[in-house]
């Protein structure tokens, strides 16, 4: 009998992880952008690659876009293309970190004209949402300063709030604004949205459809990320995840690669707080594959999230609570560790086969000849991802 109960399998059946279009483009480090064979030539081919991941895993039914990286003349056509391939268009991500005008800020800038430009970009992103049927506008800001005294850090918070108020007012229907935070980089002395508390303080003034995005790679070393997950779920303000891994900074590595146990702990708190398969809490990857194959990298990523979700669902909640109430420290920890150390991979492989999916999606992709076909077809593809 499978170690995964019908209840666990039912939860896993509903799991959906949004893929970032930029994961399939060329990316690199601060020193070099690496071109790879088979790189998509346009957003349509990025979506095709994302659809391939969903075809093999059943886990990735939507694709996030980044504007202007994924700008097209016909968004209705892009939406139709995605739906024809069995996926939908998801989160729209803004970009105010690459233009020269934003050297000293975007939504927080002292100059009214530059701030106006940044606001208008976000209004354009909402127009894209209208055309694609996307629900979420995700904002990450590179805004900040490098030296003490360089900037009026309080004034920047006021200007940020005024900018966000105008952007939020443009949303309609079920559309949401999710504000991401990052503790440093590219600004080094202060970042305008450095932590979950600042993001929360900003979005709570906007309204119910303004929430926090938690990127798992955007914290200082040693940060208890699962505590933040718990708190935001408790407050009803966790709008989305950007899943990835970090060793030193914002590495954007395959989720679970650096610390699988951390991913397990995060997903336990997601389950505990009612965030699993909750339409109000979006799961998304935010990764760039600098040296590994991009489609395989995304397959590995979604499978890692699925595996750690399955392990977290194995935690004996009753035994854990009993140990907590009785103050039995070691018993409580043992309940956690027993679930974490359970190898669910064979059971997941068997379950995939029962659903008509490959038992091993990674191997299925390797043996399919798909990569060779796109390399032959996509000569000269230069679509950019992060770092390009």
NORUR-V277724 format. One record per run of one state. SS is the DSSP state (@ for helix, = for strand, . for the rest). FROM is the first residue (numbers start at 1). LEN is the number of residues. Records with the same first field share a line. If there is no record, write none. Layout:
SS = FROM-LEN / FROM-LEN
This chain:
. = 1-5 / 15-3 / 25-1 / 29-4 / 35-8 / 58-4 / 67-8 / 85-3 / 94-6 / 103-9 / 133-3 / 140-4 / 146-7 / 171-5 / 181-9 / 192-4 / 204-6 / 216-9 / 236-2 / 244-1 / 246-7 / 254-6 / 273-9 / 286-8 / 314-3 / 327-2 / 341-4 / 355-6 / 369-1 / 378-6 / 385-4
@ = 6-9 / 21-4 / 43-15 / 75-10 / 100-3 / 112-21 / 153-18 / 196-8 / 225-11 / 260-13 / 294-20 / 317-10 / 329-12 / 345-10 / 361-8 / 370-8
= = 18-3 / 26-3 / 33-2 / 62-5 / 88-6 / 136-4 / 144-2 / 176-5 / 190-2 / 210-6 / 238-6 / 245-1 / 253-1 / 282-4 / 384-1
